[in-house]
């Protein structure tokens, strides 16, 4: 998450040619949730809306212009009002709040908001940070082996392998150990091709929040899937960013399921995670911490069985999660 400034390239990806306008102290823009935003079959990726709010917030007059006044930056998002389908247009509004900024995304229908957000400048979330630190490996070498490849959805903004539009193109892997339990990981910056995918989403050498927000939303959700044995939709998710990330840095993202409550149509589950930069000596430096809550959806689980590819990796993952 950069200090206030321009982000024209990624902004064009998000908003296309839509006008970004000021109305009083607010910043507003229309976001077309077409195929470039897709995260699942017919559904925009939640990270797109979150990133749109984060991007427009940098235009506010009150947004900090230096890193010392910005970090740690905590961003809380709530979803679960109106549902949004691929092809719809939504209105993104961002406005100043005491100590930070707020955001709302609404559909053209008269319904509760699709998403609300609160950004807090220079505010840490120690519980979130400490939970991630409790299972973050100390060094890159600690996770160098024993990884299980995971499936993907072909047009997902984060993991899509057959997208015609730009995407992060990340691969997910399961790392299981007695100390940490089942943890999902993904890497960025380890291959030159990453500059044409993950690090394509940067401005002036700094990674745009869309890359980390969307990646971590996805990977934490996968961690929750393994403990809940269910697909789910994000109810709320919070991020704490500790510093800007330079394009090309080696970064590893982590996600782990934490607890489950209820069952069937009343299933809720929680997950945590974060991202760490790999230092020159191999040590891992936490740069983002995440915590999230999800609402289980049995029908989504069935869709996952049908649409994730390749089928052999899908079958293996479901077996690891404990499906019969």
C-alpha positions as a Markdown table, in Angstrom:
| # | Residue | x | y | z |
|---|---|---|---|---|
| 1 | Unk | 0.0 | 0.0 | 0.0 |
| 2 | Unk | 1.8 | 3.2 | -1.1 |
| 3 | Unk | 1.7 | 6.6 | 0.5 |
| 4 | Unk | -0.5 | 9.0 | -1.4 |
| 5 | Unk | 0.3 | 9.3 | -5.1 |
| 6 | Unk | -0.4 | 8.3 | -8.6 |
| 7 | Unk | -1.4 | 4.7 | -9.6 |
| 8 | Unk | -2.5 | 5.3 | -13.2 |
| 9 | Unk | -1.6 | 2.0 | -14.7 |
| 10 | Unk | -3.5 | -0.2 | -12.2 |
| 11 | Unk | -6.2 | 2.4 | -12.0 |
| 12 | Unk | -6.9 | 1.9 | -15.7 |
| 13 | Unk | -7.1 | -1.8 | -15.1 |
| 14 | Unk | -9.6 | -1.3 | -12.3 |
| 15 | Unk | -11.8 | 1.5 | -13.7 |
| 16 | Unk | -11.0 | 1.5 | -17.4 |
| 17 | Unk | -12.2 | 4.8 | -18.9 |
| 18 | Unk | -14.6 | 5.6 | -16.1 |
| 19 | Unk | -14.4 | 9.1 | -14.7 |
| 20 | Unk | -13.0 | 9.5 | -11.2 |
| 21 | Unk | -14.6 | 12.5 | -9.7 |
| 22 | Unk | -14.6 | 14.6 | -6.5 |
| 23 | Unk | -17.9 | 15.4 | -4.8 |
| 24 | Unk | -17.1 | 17.5 | -1.8 |
| 25 | Unk | -14.6 | 15.6 | 0.2 |
| 26 | Unk | -15.5 | 12.3 | -1.4 |
| 27 | Unk | -13.9 | 10.5 | -4.3 |
| 28 | Unk | -16.3 | 8.5 | -6.6 |
| 29 | Unk | -15.9 | 6.1 | -9.5 |
| 30 | Unk | -17.9 | 3.5 | -11.3 |
| 31 | Unk | -16.4 | 0.0 | -11.4 |
| 32 | Unk | -17.5 | -2.4 | -14.2 |
| 33 | Unk | -17.2 | -5.9 | -12.9 |
| 34 | Unk | -16.6 | -7.5 | -16.2 |
| 35 | Unk | -14.5 | -10.7 | -16.9 |
| 36 | Unk | -11.3 | -8.9 | -15.9 |
| 37 | Unk | -12.5 | -8.9 | -12.3 |
| 38 | Unk | -13.7 | -12.5 | -12.1 |
| 39 | Unk | -12.6 | -14.6 | -9.1 |
| 40 | Unk | -15.1 | -17.5 | -9.5 |
| 41 | Unk | -17.7 | -18.6 | -12.0 |
| 42 | Unk | -19.8 | -15.5 | -12.6 |
| 43 | Unk | -18.6 | -13.8 | -9.5 |
| 44 | Unk | -16.1 | -10.9 | -9.2 |
| 45 | Unk | -13.1 | -11.4 | -7.0 |
| 46 | Unk | -13.6 | -9.7 | -3.6 |
| 47 | Unk | -10.0 | -8.3 | -3.8 |
| 48 | Unk | -11.0 | -6.2 | -6.8 |
| 49 | Unk | -13.5 | -4.1 | -4.8 |
| 50 | Unk | -11.2 | -3.9 | -1.8 |
| 51 | Unk | -8.4 | -2.7 | -4.0 |
| 52 | Unk | -10.6 | -0.1 | -5.7 |
| 53 | Unk | -11.4 | 1.4 | -2.3 |
| 54 | Unk | -7.7 | 1.4 | -1.3 |
| 55 | Unk | -6.7 | 2.9 | -4.7 |
| 56 | Unk | -9.2 | 5.8 | -4.5 |
| 57 | Unk | -8.3 | 6.5 | -0.9 |
| 58 | Unk | -4.9 | 7.6 | -2.0 |
| 59 | Unk | -6.5 | 10.5 | -3.8 |
| 60 | Unk | -8.0 | 12.0 | -0.7 |
| 61 | Unk | -6.4 | 15.2 | 0.5 |
| 62 | Unk | -6.2 | 13.6 | 4.0 |
| 63 | Unk | -4.3 | 10.5 | 2.8 |
| 64 | Unk | -0.7 | 10.5 | 4.3 |
| 65 | Unk | 2.0 | 11.5 | 1.8 |
| 66 | Unk | 4.9 | 9.8 | 3.7 |
| 67 | Unk | 5.3 | 6.3 | 5.0 |
| 68 | Unk | 6.0 | 7.3 | 8.6 |
| 69 | Unk | 2.5 | 8.7 | 8.9 |
| 70 | Unk | 0.8 | 5.8 | 7.0 |
| 71 | Unk | 2.3 | 2.6 | 8.5 |
| 72 | Unk | 1.1 | 0.4 | 10.1 |
| 73 | Unk | -2.0 | 0.7 | 7.9 |
| 74 | Unk | -5.0 | -1.4 | 9.0 |
| 75 | Unk | -7.8 | -1.9 | 6.5 |
| 76 | Unk | -11.1 | -3.6 | 7.5 |
| 77 | Unk | -13.6 | -4.8 | 5.0 |
| 78 | Unk | -17.1 | -6.1 | 5.4 |
| 79 | Unk | -19.1 | -7.9 | 2.8 |
| 80 | Unk | -22.4 | -9.7 | 2.7 |
| 81 | Unk | -25.0 | -7.1 | 1.6 |
| 82 | Unk | -25.9 | -7.1 | -2.0 |
| 83 | Unk | -24.5 | -9.8 | -4.2 |
| 84 | Unk | -22.6 | -8.8 | -7.4 |
| 85 | Unk | -22.4 | -10.8 | -10.5 |
| 86 | Unk | -19.9 | -10.6 | -13.4 |
| 87 | Unk | -21.0 | -7.9 | -15.8 |
| 88 | Unk | -22.6 | -5.5 | -13.3 |
| 89 | Unk | -21.5 | -2.0 | -12.5 |
| 90 | Unk | -21.0 | -0.7 | -9.0 |
| 91 | Unk | -20.4 | 2.7 | -7.5 |
| 92 | Unk | -17.3 | 3.1 | -5.3 |
| 93 | Unk | -17.2 | 5.9 | -2.8 |
| 94 | Unk | -14.3 | 6.9 | -0.6 |
| 95 | Unk | -14.3 | 9.6 | 2.1 |
| 96 | Unk | -12.1 | 10.9 | 4.9 |
| 97 | Unk | -12.7 | 9.7 | 8.5 |
| 98 | Unk | -11.0 | 10.5 | 11.7 |
| 99 | Unk | -7.5 | 8.9 | 11.6 |
| 100 | Unk | -8.2 | 7.3 | 8.2 |
| 101 | Unk | -10.7 | 6.8 | 5.4 |
| 102 | Unk | -14.0 | 5.0 | 4.8 |
| 103 | Unk | -15.4 | 3.3 | 1.7 |
| 104 | Unk | -18.7 | 2.0 | 0.4 |
| 105 | Unk | -19.5 | 0.0 | -2.8 |
| 106 | Unk | -23.1 | -0.2 | -3.9 |
| 107 | Unk | -24.8 | -1.8 | -6.8 |
| 108 | Unk | -27.3 | 0.0 | -9.0 |
| 109 | Unk | -30.1 | -1.8 | -7.2 |
| 110 | Unk | -31.6 | -0.5 | -4.0 |
| 111 | Unk | -29.9 | -2.9 | -1.6 |
| 112 | Unk | -27.5 | -2.9 | 1.3 |
| 113 | Unk | -23.9 | -2.1 | 0.3 |
| 114 | Unk | -21.9 | -4.8 | -1.4 |
| 115 | Unk | -18.9 | -3.8 | 0.6 |
| 116 | Unk | -17.9 | -1.3 | 3.3 |
| 117 | Unk | -14.4 | -0.5 | 4.5 |
| 118 | Unk | -12.5 | 1.4 | 7.1 |
| 119 | Unk | -8.8 | 2.3 | 6.7 |
| 120 | Unk | -6.8 | 3.4 | 9.8 |
| 121 | Unk | -3.5 | 5.2 | 9.4 |
| 122 | Unk | -0.6 | 4.4 | 11.7 |
| 123 | Unk | -2.6 | 1.8 | 13.6 |
| 124 | Unk | -1.4 | -1.8 | 14.3 |
| 125 | Unk | -3.6 | -4.8 | 15.2 |
| 126 | Unk | -1.4 | -6.8 | 17.6 |
| 127 | Unk | -3.7 | -9.8 | 17.8 |
| 128 | Unk | -3.6 | -10.2 | 14.0 |
| 129 | Unk | 0.1 | -9.7 | 13.9 |
| 130 | Unk | 0.9 | -12.1 | 16.7 |
| 131 | Unk | -1.3 | -14.9 | 15.4 |
| 132 | Unk | 0.5 | -14.7 | 12.0 |
| 133 | Unk | 3.9 | -14.6 | 13.7 |
| 134 | Unk | 3.1 | -17.7 | 15.8 |
| 135 | Unk | 3.4 | -19.9 | 12.7 |
| 136 | Unk | 5.5 | -17.9 | 10.3 |
| 137 | Unk | 8.7 | -19.9 | 9.6 |
| 138 | Unk | 11.9 | -18.1 | 10.5 |
| 139 | Unk | 13.7 | -18.8 | 7.3 |
| 140 | Unk | 12.9 | -19.6 | 3.7 |
| 141 | Unk | 14.7 | -23.0 | 4.0 |
| 142 | Unk | 12.1 | -24.1 | 6.6 |
| 143 | Unk | 9.5 | -24.4 | 3.8 |
| 144 | Unk | 11.7 | -25.6 | 1.0 |
| 145 | Unk | 10.3 | -29.2 | 0.7 |
| 146 | Unk | 7.1 | -31.3 | 1.2 |
| 147 | Unk | 4.8 | -29.0 | -0.8 |
| 148 | Unk | 1.6 | -30.3 | -2.3 |
| 149 | Unk | 0.4 | -28.6 | -5.5 |
| 150 | Unk | -3.2 | -27.2 | -5.4 |
| 151 | Unk | -5.8 | -26.8 | -8.2 |
| 152 | Unk | -7.0 | -23.4 | -9.6 |
| 153 | Unk | -9.9 | -21.9 | -11.4 |
| 154 | Unk | -9.0 | -21.0 | -15.0 |
| 155 | Unk | -10.3 | -17.3 | -15.1 |
| 156 | Unk | -9.6 | -16.4 | -11.4 |
| 157 | Unk | -7.8 | -13.0 | -11.1 |
| 158 | Unk | -5.4 | -14.5 | -8.6 |
| 159 | Unk | -4.8 | -18.1 | -9.8 |
| 160 | Unk | -6.3 | -18.2 | -13.3 |
| 161 | Unk | -4.2 | -20.1 | -15.8 |
| 162 | Unk | -6.3 | -19.4 | -18.9 |
| 163 | Unk | -7.1 | -15.7 | -18.5 |
| 164 | Unk | -7.1 | -13.3 | -21.5 |
| 165 | Unk | -6.9 | -10.3 | -19.2 |
| 166 | Unk | -3.9 | -9.5 | -16.8 |
| 167 | Unk | -3.9 | -11.5 | -13.6 |
| 168 | Unk | -1.6 | -12.5 | -10.7 |
| 169 | Unk | -1.2 | -16.1 | -12.0 |
| 170 | Unk | -0.2 | -17.5 | -8.6 |
| 171 | Unk | 0.2 | -21.1 | -7.7 |
| 172 | Unk | -0.9 | -22.4 | -4.3 |
| 173 | Unk | 0.8 | -25.2 | -2.4 |
| 174 | Unk | 0.0 | -27.0 | 0.9 |
| 175 | Unk | 2.7 | -27.2 | 3.5 |
| 176 | Unk | 1.9 | -29.5 | 6.5 |
| 177 | Unk | 4.0 | -29.7 | 9.6 |
| 178 | Unk | 3.5 | -30.7 | 13.2 |
| 179 | Unk | 4.4 | -27.2 | 14.4 |
| 180 | Unk | 2.1 | -25.2 | 12.2 |
| 181 | Unk | -0.6 | -27.6 | 10.9 |
| 182 | Unk | -1.9 | -27.2 | 7.4 |
| 183 | Unk | -0.7 | -23.9 | 5.9 |
| 184 | Unk | -1.3 | -22.7 | 2.3 |
| 185 | Unk | 1.6 | -20.8 | 0.7 |
| 186 | Unk | 2.2 | -18.9 | -2.6 |
| 187 | Unk | 5.3 | -17.2 | -3.8 |
| 188 | Unk | 6.0 | -14.1 | -5.9 |
| 189 | Unk | 9.3 | -12.7 | -7.2 |
| 190 | Unk | 11.1 | -16.0 | -7.5 |
| 191 | Unk | 10.7 | -16.3 | -11.3 |
| 192 | Unk | 11.4 | -13.7 | -14.0 |
| 193 | Unk | 7.9 | -14.2 | -15.4 |
| 194 | Unk | 6.4 | -12.8 | -12.2 |
| 195 | Unk | 7.2 | -9.3 | -13.6 |
| 196 | Unk | 4.5 | -9.9 | -16.2 |
| 197 | Unk | 1.9 | -11.1 | -13.7 |
| 198 | Unk | 2.1 | -10.3 | -10.0 |
| 199 | Unk | 4.5 | -7.4 | -10.3 |
| 200 | Unk | 2.7 | -6.1 | -13.4 |
| 201 | Unk | 0.5 | -4.5 | -10.7 |
| 202 | Unk | 2.9 | -1.8 | -9.5 |
| 203 | Unk | 3.4 | 1.9 | -9.8 |
| 204 | Unk | 6.8 | 3.6 | -9.7 |
| 205 | Unk | 8.5 | 0.4 | -8.4 |
| 206 | Unk | 6.0 | -0.1 | -5.5 |
| 207 | Unk | 3.5 | -3.0 | -5.5 |
| 208 | Unk | -0.1 | -1.8 | -5.8 |
| 209 | Unk | -2.4 | -3.0 | -3.0 |
| 210 | Unk | -4.5 | -5.0 | -5.5 |
| 211 | Unk | -1.8 | -7.7 | -5.7 |
| 212 | Unk | -1.4 | -8.3 | -1.9 |
| 213 | Unk | -5.1 | -7.8 | -1.1 |
| 214 | Unk | -6.4 | -10.2 | -3.7 |
| 215 | Unk | -3.7 | -12.8 | -3.1 |
| 216 | Unk | -4.2 | -12.8 | 0.6 |
| 217 | Unk | -8.0 | -12.9 | 0.4 |
| 218 | Unk | -7.6 | -16.0 | -1.7 |
| 219 | Unk | -5.0 | -17.8 | 0.2 |
| 220 | Unk | -6.6 | -17.2 | 3.6 |
| 221 | Unk | -9.9 | -18.5 | 2.2 |
| 222 | Unk | -8.1 | -21.7 | 1.1 |
| 223 | Unk | -6.7 | -22.1 | 4.6 |
| 224 | Unk | -10.2 | -21.9 | 6.0 |
| 225 | Unk | -11.5 | -24.5 | 3.5 |
| 226 | Unk | -9.1 | -27.1 | 4.9 |
| 227 | Unk | -10.5 | -26.8 | 8.4 |
| 228 | Unk | -14.2 | -26.2 | 7.5 |
| 229 | Unk | -14.3 | -28.7 | 4.6 |
| 230 | Unk | -16.5 | -26.1 | 2.8 |
| 231 | Unk | -16.2 | -23.4 | 0.2 |
| 232 | Unk | -17.3 | -20.0 | 1.6 |
| 233 | Unk | -17.7 | -16.3 | 0.9 |
| 234 | Unk | -15.9 | -13.6 | 2.8 |
| 235 | Unk | -17.9 | -11.9 | 5.5 |
| 236 | Unk | -15.2 | -9.7 | 6.8 |
| 237 | Unk | -11.4 | -9.5 | 6.3 |
| 238 | Unk | -8.8 | -7.2 | 7.9 |
| 239 | Unk | -5.3 | -6.4 | 6.7 |
| 240 | Unk | -2.4 | -4.7 | 8.5 |
| 241 | Unk | 0.3 | -3.5 | 6.1 |
| 242 | Unk | 3.7 | -2.7 | 7.8 |
| 243 | Unk | 5.6 | -1.2 | 4.9 |
| 244 | Unk | 5.6 | -0.7 | 1.1 |
| 245 | Unk | 6.7 | -3.6 | -1.0 |
| 246 | Unk | 9.1 | -3.1 | -3.9 |
| 247 | Unk | 8.3 | -4.7 | -7.2 |
| 248 | Unk | 10.6 | -7.7 | -7.6 |
| 249 | Unk | 11.0 | -8.4 | -3.9 |
| 250 | Unk | 10.7 | -12.1 | -3.1 |
| 251 | Unk | 7.5 | -12.5 | -1.1 |
| 252 | Unk | 5.7 | -15.6 | 0.3 |
| 253 | Unk | 2.0 | -15.5 | 1.3 |
| 254 | Unk | 0.5 | -17.8 | 3.9 |
| 255 | Unk | -3.0 | -18.8 | 4.9 |
| 256 | Unk | -4.2 | -21.1 | 7.7 |
| 257 | Unk | -7.7 | -22.1 | 9.0 |
| 258 | Unk | -8.3 | -21.3 | 12.6 |
| 259 | Unk | -11.7 | -22.4 | 13.8 |
| 260 | Unk | -15.2 | -23.5 | 12.7 |
| 261 | Unk | -18.6 | -22.9 | 14.2 |
| 262 | Unk | -21.9 | -24.3 | 13.1 |
| 263 | Unk | -22.7 | -26.6 | 10.2 |
| 264 | Unk | -24.5 | -26.9 | 6.9 |
| 265 | Unk | -26.3 | -23.6 | 6.0 |
| 266 | Unk | -25.1 | -22.0 | 9.3 |
| 267 | Unk | -21.4 | -22.7 | 8.9 |
| 268 | Unk | -18.9 | -20.0 | 9.8 |
| 269 | Unk | -15.2 | -20.3 | 9.8 |
| 270 | Unk | -12.2 | -18.2 | 10.5 |
| 271 | Unk | -8.7 | -18.0 | 9.0 |
| 272 | Unk | -5.5 | -16.0 | 9.3 |
| 273 | Unk | -2.4 | -15.3 | 7.3 |
| 274 | Unk | -0.1 | -12.8 | 5.9 |
| 275 | Unk | 2.9 | -12.1 | 3.7 |
| 276 | Unk | 6.6 | -12.1 | 4.4 |
| 277 | Unk | 9.5 | -10.7 | 2.4 |
| 278 | Unk | 12.6 | -12.9 | 2.0 |
| 279 | Unk | 15.7 | -11.1 | 3.2 |
| 280 | Unk | 19.1 | -11.6 | 1.6 |
| 281 | Unk | 20.1 | -14.0 | 4.5 |
| 282 | Unk | 17.0 | -16.1 | 4.0 |
| 283 | Unk | 15.1 | -14.8 | 7.0 |
| 284 | Unk | 11.4 | -13.9 | 6.6 |
| 285 | Unk | 10.2 | -10.4 | 7.5 |
| 286 | Unk | 6.4 | -10.0 | 8.1 |
| 287 | Unk | 5.0 | -7.3 | 5.8 |
| 288 | Unk | 1.3 | -7.9 | 6.0 |
| 289 | Unk | -0.9 | -9.7 | 8.5 |
| 290 | Unk | -4.5 | -10.8 | 7.8 |
| 291 | Unk | -7.5 | -12.2 | 9.6 |
| 292 | Unk | -10.8 | -13.2 | 8.1 |
| 293 | Unk | -14.3 | -14.7 | 8.7 |
| 294 | Unk | -16.2 | -16.7 | 6.0 |
| 295 | Unk | -19.7 | -18.0 | 5.6 |
| 296 | Unk | -19.8 | -21.6 | 4.4 |
| 297 | Unk | -21.8 | -22.4 | 1.2 |
| 298 | Unk | -22.3 | -26.1 | 0.4 |
| 299 | Unk | -23.3 | -25.2 | -3.2 |
| 300 | Unk | -19.9 | -23.5 | -3.6 |
| 301 | Unk | -18.2 | -26.6 | -2.5 |
| 302 | Unk | -19.9 | -28.5 | -5.2 |
| 303 | Unk | -19.0 | -25.9 | -7.8 |
| 304 | Unk | -15.3 | -26.2 | -6.7 |
| 305 | Unk | -15.5 | -29.9 | -7.4 |
| 306 | Unk | -16.8 | -29.2 | -10.9 |
| 307 | Unk | -14.7 | -26.2 | -11.9 |
| 308 | Unk | -11.3 | -26.5 | -10.3 |
| 309 | Unk | -8.5 | -27.9 | -12.5 |
| 310 | Unk | -6.7 | -30.2 | -12.9 |
| 311 | Unk | -9.1 | -32.9 | -11.6 |
| 312 | Unk | -6.4 | -35.0 | -10.1 |
| 313 | Unk | -5.2 | -32.1 | -7.9 |
| 314 | Unk | -8.8 | -31.3 | -7.0 |
| 315 | Unk | -9.4 | -34.9 | -5.9 |
| 316 | Unk | -6.2 | -35.0 | -3.8 |
| 317 | Unk | -7.0 | -31.7 | -2.1 |
| 318 | Unk | -10.5 | -32.8 | -1.2 |
| 319 | Unk | -9.1 | -36.0 | 0.2 |
| 320 | Unk | -6.6 | -34.1 | 2.3 |
| 321 | Unk | -9.4 | -31.9 | 3.6 |
| 322 | Unk | -11.3 | -35.0 | 4.8 |
| 323 | Unk | -14.0 | -35.4 | 2.2 |
| 324 | Unk | -15.1 | -39.0 | 1.7 |
